[in-house]
Amino acid sequence: MSRRQQILDIAAGLFAQRGFHGVSVAELGAACGISGPALYKHFASKDAMLAEMLVSISERLLAEGTARAGAAADPRAAIEALVEWHIEFSLSHRALIVVQDRDWSSLPDEARERVRSLQRDYVEVWARELRGVHPHLTAERARAMAHAAFGLLNSTPHSGLVPDDEMHDLLRSMALGALLEEPIGSTA
């Protein structure tokens, strides 16, 4: 892992605990074992750090989701692969989920638009596969189902009250049950 990524991981943990505005550059530096000003060797600003943190994870979600869906034998297998990927993400990146939720408004405008664009593309990957499983599903309903699944899967910072392996199985069962069952009102 690069030093830059180590700093981002430490920052994500601190931002999740105290909020983006609740953490000073000096505190970030101390947590990373360097002076606050030494952080500027790695990032132009604290805002740039938050931007890279959230843009890069959105890029990773999209790239991996696209790859897993593309490698699946059929839409049902693609949904299973997408759910598996998102559970892996949500159990491994609880701090980033909190930061995304709470500190979204602190993102610089350009980064916020980039994250939104990546997230829309990620939703479309899910929506396309959902429509493959449920051919009569409208695009809007497929997107709504994807967002609802994300709400469930991204609940790990709050719902992870059992060990991760049990939480994994619980999330998988719930998400697949909701996504693979024929949705009410999805027929034309």
C-alpha positions, 0 to 999 in steps of 0.5 A: 500500500502506498503512503498516499493510500495509508494517509487516505485510510487514516483520514477516512477513519478520522473523518468518520469519527469526527467529521471532515470539519472536526479534524485539523490538518495538524491532527491528520498529520499526527495520526499519520506520524508526520507534521501537518504541513508534511501532508501537503507533500501528498495532497494540495489541501484537506479538500483535495484529500476528501475529493480523492478519497470519494472519487477514487472509491466511486471509480473503484465501485464502478470498475469492479461492478462493471467487471463482475457483471460483465463476467457473469453468465446471465443477469441473475448471476450478474446481480449475485456478483454485484451484491457480493462485490458491494457487500465486500466493499461495505464491510471493508469500507465502513468509514468511507460510507460514513464520510460519503454520507456525512461529508458529501456537502464538503466536497469541492464542486468538481469532485462532487460532480465527478462522484455523482457521475460515477455513481449514476454509472454504477446505478446503471450497471445494476439497473441494466442487470435488474431489467435483464432479470425482470424484463418488464421492469422500467428503467426508473424502477430498476434504478429505484431498486438499485438505490434501495439495495445500496441503502441496505448494503451501505447500512454496515456502519450502523447495522453491523451488530454481528460478526462480519461473516454473519453480516455478509450472509445476512446482507446477501440473503436480504439483498438477493431476496429483494432484488431477485423476487418479481417486484410488485407493479413491475409488469407492463 
